[in-house]
Amino acid sequence: MSSLDGKRLLLTGGAGALGRVIARTFADAGADVAILDLDAAGAETVAADVRKLGRVAAAIGVDLTVHDAVQLAVAEAEAQLGGVDILINAAGGGIVAPFHEMTDEQWQSQMARNLDSVFHVTRAVLPGMLRRGEGRILNIASIAAVSGGRLVRNAVAYATAKAGVVGLTKALAIEVAEHGVTVNAIAPGAQATPGRDRDTPERRDALLDQIPTRQLGDPQHLAETLLFLASPAAVNITGVVLPLDGGHSI
Ligand SMILES: NC(=O)c1ccc[n+]([C@@H]2O[C@H](COP(=O)([O-])OP(=O)(O)OC[C@H]3O[C@@H](n4cnc5c(N)ncnc54)[C@H](O)[C@@H]3O)[C@@H](O)[C@H]2O)c1
């Protein structure tokens, strides 16, 4: 038996570079998967891969910054899966702009995409977990929330929003701990996603100079870390923000 046989995962950002690895890894471990993503076509492609692994999959296109739309999307995901045992908030992403030149719109869009989205989805999923007396909530923050974004310059808004995700993780972990729901976050450093192939050799060297292990993160290892945090072995781990950064934040 795989460790997550019969579990139901709701994954935001599942069409993205990390999300699609997470979806396949969890399906491989026996979980059914509902993907919520702005990119409906990308979500459907990943859902088709999950079905090929013999699991139930749903793909729902939704803008997670819009509260009412999230309510409907989560209800649809719960209907298709029959409930949600594990929530992974992976949707997000950063823009870079010098702080003194940042517009109100840029600031607000970063808060909406990286923090409001986590609030909207988690609030919609939590009642079902509380009713069942168990659940796992896993947030993808960023090492930028901890180290001030030294790996990516001019990312103040992103670092601030991800620091909000860290605060939400810890405070919610305390609030729901006695109801059988754990809330944890990972704080990845730079991951070896396809987008990194565009780095010049100079940029790559500058990045590796800031990482003691001199390795970018492997998305498969990130997915397997989440798998551990969702597994029975992690039942007593909550409120943790785990850096996956090759020692960058030491
Ligand atoms: N890739 C890295 O090196 C790295 C490092 C640290 C943290 N992270 C975080 O990990 C997560 C995934 O990163 P990724 O590299 O896969 O990024 P990605 O851009 O490839 O994927 C992000 C996904 O989120 C979706 N999304 C964005 N805004 C949305 C919205 N408003 N509504 C619905 N969906 C939305 C996008 O459509 C996309 O599919 C993000 O939260 C990111 O901040 C990534």
The ligand as an SDF file (V2000), in Angstrom:
LIG
                    3D

 44 48  0  0  0  0  0  0  0  0999 V2000
   10.4350   27.9090   -8.4030 N   0  0  0  0  0  0  0  0  0  0  0  0
   11.1580   28.3440   -7.3540 C   0  0  0  0  0  0  0  0  0  0  0  0
   12.3990   28.3930   -7.3820 O   0  0  0  0  0  0  0  0  0  0  0  0
   10.4300   28.7690   -6.1000 C   0  0  0  0  0  0  0  0  0  0  0  0
   11.1830   29.1360   -4.9760 C   0  0  0  0  0  0  0  0  0  0  0  0
   10.5070   29.5190   -3.8160 C   0  0  0  0  0  0  0  0  0  0  0  0
    9.1430   29.5300   -3.7750 C   0  0  0  0  0  0  0  0  0  0  0  0
    8.4250   29.1830   -4.8850 N   0  0  0  0  0  0  0  0  0  0  0  0
    6.9730   29.2070   -4.8000 C   0  0  0  0  0  0  0  0  0  0  0  0
    6.4830   27.9540   -5.1970 O   0  0  0  0  0  0  0  0  0  0  0  0
    5.2120   28.1000   -5.8070 C   0  0  0  0  0  0  0  0  0  0  0  0
    5.2120   27.4390   -7.1870 C   0  0  0  0  0  0  0  0  0  0  0  0
    6.2660   28.0070   -7.9520 O   0  0  0  0  0  0  0  0  0  0  0  0
    6.5130   27.5820   -9.4650 P   0  0  0  0  0  0  0  0  0  0  0  0
    7.9720   27.7340   -9.7140 O   0  0  0  0  0  0  0  0  0  0  0  0
    5.8420   26.2960   -9.7590 O   0  0  0  0  0  0  0  0  0  0  0  0
    5.7700   28.7700  -10.2110 O   0  0  0  0  0  0  0  0  0  0  0  0
    4.9300   28.7150  -11.5810 P   0  0  0  0  0  0  0  0  0  0  0  0
    4.7930   30.1450  -12.0210 O   0  0  0  0  0  0  0  0  0  0  0  0
    5.5170   27.7450  -12.5330 O   0  0  0  0  0  0  0  0  0  0  0  0
    3.5180   28.1730  -11.1070 O   0  0  0  0  0  0  0  0  0  0  0  0
    2.6430   28.9500  -10.3540 C   0  0  0  0  0  0  0  0  0  0  0  0
    1.2340   28.5180  -10.6990 C   0  0  0  0  0  0  0  0  0  0  0  0
    0.3280   29.3200   -9.9210 O   0  0  0  0  0  0  0  0  0  0  0  0
   -0.7480   29.7060  -10.7600 C   0  0  0  0  0  0  0  0  0  0  0  0
   -1.3170   30.9580  -10.2860 N   0  0  0  0  0  0  0  0  0  0  0  0
   -0.6880   32.1490  -10.1200 C   0  0  0  0  0  0  0  0  0  0  0  0
   -1.5610   33.0870   -9.7290 N   0  0  0  0  0  0  0  0  0  0  0  0
   -2.7830   32.4770   -9.6410 C   0  0  0  0  0  0  0  0  0  0  0  0
   -4.0900   32.9210   -9.3060 C   0  0  0  0  0  0  0  0  0  0  0  0
   -4.3310   34.1870   -8.9930 N   0  0  0  0  0  0  0  0  0  0  0  0
   -5.0860   32.0350   -9.3250 N   0  0  0  0  0  0  0  0  0  0  0  0
   -4.8610   30.7280   -9.6640 C   0  0  0  0  0  0  0  0  0  0  0  0
   -3.6390   30.2560   -9.9870 N   0  0  0  0  0  0  0  0  0  0  0  0
   -2.6140   31.1190   -9.9870 C   0  0  0  0  0  0  0  0  0  0  0  0
   -0.1220   29.8840  -12.1380 C   0  0  0  0  0  0  0  0  0  0  0  0
   -1.1010   29.8050  -13.1760 O   0  0  0  0  0  0  0  0  0  0  0  0
    0.8900   28.7460  -12.1760 C   0  0  0  0  0  0  0  0  0  0  0  0
    0.3360   27.5750  -12.7350 O   0  0  0  0  0  0  0  0  0  0  0  0
    4.9190   29.5930   -5.8460 C   0  0  0  0  0  0  0  0  0  0  0  0
    4.1320   29.9400   -4.7390 O   0  0  0  0  0  0  0  0  0  0  0  0
    6.3000   30.2030   -5.7250 C   0  0  0  0  0  0  0  0  0  0  0  0
    6.2620   31.4970   -5.1630 O   0  0  0  0  0  0  0  0  0  0  0  0
    9.0360   28.8000   -6.0450 C   0  0  0  0  0  0  0  0  0  0  0  0
  1  2  1  0
  2  3  2  0
  2  4  1  0
  4  5  1  0
  4 44  2  0
  5  6  2  0
  6  7  1  0
  7  8  2  0
  8  9  1  0
  8 44  1  0
  9 10  1  0
  9 42  1  0
 10 11  1  0
 11 12  1  0
 11 40  1  0
 12 13  1  0
 13 14  1  0
 14 15  2  0
 14 16  1  0
 14 17  1  0
 17 18  1  0
 18 19  2  0
 18 20  1  0
 18 21  1  0
 21 22  1  0
 22 23  1  0
 23 24  1  0
 23 38  1  0
 24 25  1  0
 25 26  1  0
 25 36  1  0
 26 27  1  0
 26 35  1  0
 27 28  2  0
 28 29  1  0
 29 30  1  0
 29 35  2  0
 30 31  1  0
 30 32  2  0
 32 33  1  0
 33 34  2  0
 34 35  1  0
 36 37  1  0
 36 38  1  0
 38 39  1  0
 40 41  1  0
 40 42  1  0
 42 43  1  0
M  CHG  2   8   1  16  -1
M  END
$$$$
